[in-house]
Amino acid sequence: DIWSLGCVLYELCSLRHPFEGSSLRQLVSKICRGHYTPVSGHYSHELRLLVTQLFKVNPRDRPSVSSVLRRPFLEKHVSKHLNTQEEFNHMAAYIMTQRQQHCASEGWH
């Protein structure tokens, strides 16, 4: 679920867990109610809004992975790290060749 991405993102920003409690009961209560300390105002409005949306109590109200990746403030950073289709095809062909060679060396057909 995308909620767990919110947890990771929150921890990266704040260096602490988003939901904390002195007991398991209190922790579960905070999670179920969506009570957490907001991300610091030092971060962009877009990032803080994203965390808020990822922590929506109702899963249907949370954004999809594709809609998160299409956000302009993330898209420009994410696109730098995605391989082009040509690079992907080249890598896939290389992996298949290596696999076939390994299978042949083991006597597998």
One Martini backbone bead per residue (centre of mass of N, CA, C, O) as a GRO file, in nm:
protein
  109
    1ASP     BB    1   0.100   0.034   0.016
    2ILE     BB    2   0.130   0.380   0.003
    3TRP     BB    3   0.157   0.437   0.308
    4SER     BB    4   0.453   0.329   0.340
    5LEU     BB    5   0.579   0.561   0.181
    6GLY     BB    6   0.508   0.772   0.389
    7CYS     BB    7   0.688   0.659   0.611
    8VAL     BB    8   0.957   0.684   0.464
    9LEU     BB    9   0.942   0.984   0.394
   10TYR     BB   10   0.914   1.086   0.681
   11GLU     BB   11   1.183   0.964   0.790
   12LEU     BB   12   1.367   1.120   0.594
   13CYS     BB   13   1.278   1.407   0.704
   14SER     BB   14   1.278   1.344   1.045
   15LEU     BB   15   1.418   1.088   1.181
   16ARG     BB   16   1.126   0.954   1.235
   17HIS     BB   17   0.845   0.835   1.334
   18PRO     BB   18   0.514   0.908   1.265
   19PHE     BB   19   0.431   0.682   1.480
   20GLU     BB   20   0.376   0.721   1.833
   21GLY     BB   21   0.389   0.529   2.149
   22SER     BB   22   0.362   0.403   2.482
   23SER     BB   23   0.175   0.199   2.328
   24LEU     BB   24   0.014  -0.007   2.124
   25ARG     BB   25  -0.261   0.127   2.149
   26GLN     BB   26  -0.166   0.417   2.085
   27LEU     BB   27  -0.042   0.358   1.812
   28VAL     BB   28  -0.295   0.249   1.671
   29SER     BB   29  -0.466   0.501   1.715
   30LYS     BB   30  -0.290   0.696   1.549
   31ILE     BB   31  -0.306   0.545   1.284
   32CYS     BB   32  -0.625   0.532   1.255
   33ARG     BB   33  -0.638   0.866   1.281
   34GLY     BB   34  -0.379   1.021   1.164
   35HIS     BB   35  -0.168   1.093   1.401
   36TYR     BB   36   0.079   1.347   1.337
   37THR     BB   37   0.361   1.511   1.286
   38PRO     BB   38   0.439   1.733   1.084
   39VAL     BB   39   0.623   1.828   0.848
   40SER     BB   40   0.848   2.039   0.800
   41GLY     BB   41   0.864   2.372   0.671
   42HIS     BB   42   1.139   2.323   0.512
   43TYR     BB   43   0.958   2.193   0.326
   44SER     BB   44   0.775   2.160   0.076
   45HIS     BB   45   0.451   2.176   0.003
   46GLU     BB   46   0.441   1.926  -0.182
   47LEU     BB   47   0.563   1.725   0.022
   48ARG     BB   48   0.364   1.768   0.256
   49LEU     BB   49   0.113   1.693   0.092
   50LEU     BB   50   0.193   1.407   0.021
   51VAL     BB   51   0.206   1.295   0.305
   52THR     BB   52  -0.085   1.356   0.377
   53GLN     BB   53  -0.205   1.174   0.148
   54LEU     BB   54  -0.064   0.903   0.234
   55PHE     BB   55  -0.217   0.933   0.538
   56LYS     BB   56  -0.481   0.854   0.473
   57VAL     BB   57  -0.714   0.663   0.621
   58ASN     BB   58  -0.842   0.616   0.351
   59PRO     BB   59  -0.727   0.437   0.088
   60ARG     BB   60  -0.908   0.579  -0.140
   61ASP     BB   61  -0.765   0.875  -0.074
   62ARG     BB   62  -0.516   0.779  -0.196
   63PRO     BB   63  -0.269   0.779  -0.400
   64SER     BB   64  -0.123   0.671  -0.666
   65VAL     BB   65   0.169   0.587  -0.794
   66SER     BB   66   0.138   0.733  -1.068
   67SER     BB   67   0.052   1.010  -0.946
   68VAL     BB   68   0.310   1.055  -0.791
   69LEU     BB   69   0.514   1.036  -1.039
   70ARG     BB   70   0.355   1.292  -1.190
   71ARG     BB   71   0.469   1.494  -1.019
   72PRO     BB   72   0.655   1.761  -1.090
   73PHE     BB   73   0.856   1.755  -0.838
   74LEU     BB   74   0.934   1.444  -0.919
   75GLU     BB   75   0.963   1.390  -1.224
   76LYS     BB   76   1.241   1.534  -1.271
   77HIS     BB   77   1.394   1.322  -1.087
   78VAL     BB   78   1.300   1.044  -1.189
   79SER     BB   79   1.379   1.065  -1.496
   80LYS     BB   80   1.694   1.051  -1.444
   81HIS     BB   81   1.665   0.726  -1.338
   82LEU     BB   82   1.551   0.636  -1.605
   83ASN     BB   83   1.545   0.426  -1.850
   84THR     BB   84   1.554   0.373  -2.155
   85GLN     BB   85   1.437   0.158  -2.382
   86GLU     BB   86   1.709   0.096  -2.513
   87GLU     BB   87   1.859   0.020  -2.253
   88PHE     BB   88   1.668  -0.204  -2.171
   89ASN     BB   89   1.702  -0.386  -2.421
   90HIS     BB   90   2.005  -0.427  -2.388
   91MET     BB   91   1.996  -0.555  -2.105
   92ALA     BB   92   1.807  -0.791  -2.173
   93ALA     BB   93   1.991  -0.921  -2.386
   94TYR     BB   94   2.231  -0.969  -2.200
   95ILE     BB   95   2.089  -1.150  -1.993
   96MET     BB   96   2.001  -1.371  -2.191
   97THR     BB   97   2.284  -1.449  -2.285
   98GLN     BB   98   2.395  -1.528  -2.007
   99ARG     BB   99   2.185  -1.745  -1.949
  100GLN     BB  100   2.239  -1.927  -2.192
  101GLN     BB  101   2.537  -1.980  -2.125
  102HIS     BB  102   2.490  -2.108  -1.850
  103CYS     BB  103   2.305  -2.338  -1.940
  104ALA     BB  104   2.510  -2.466  -2.138
  105SER     BB  105   2.738  -2.516  -1.920
  106GLU     BB  106   2.523  -2.711  -1.753
  107GLY     BB  107   2.342  -2.875  -1.979
  108TRP     BB  108   2.112  -2.695  -2.055
  109HIS     BB  109   1.812  -2.642  -2.280
   0.00000   0.00000   0.00000
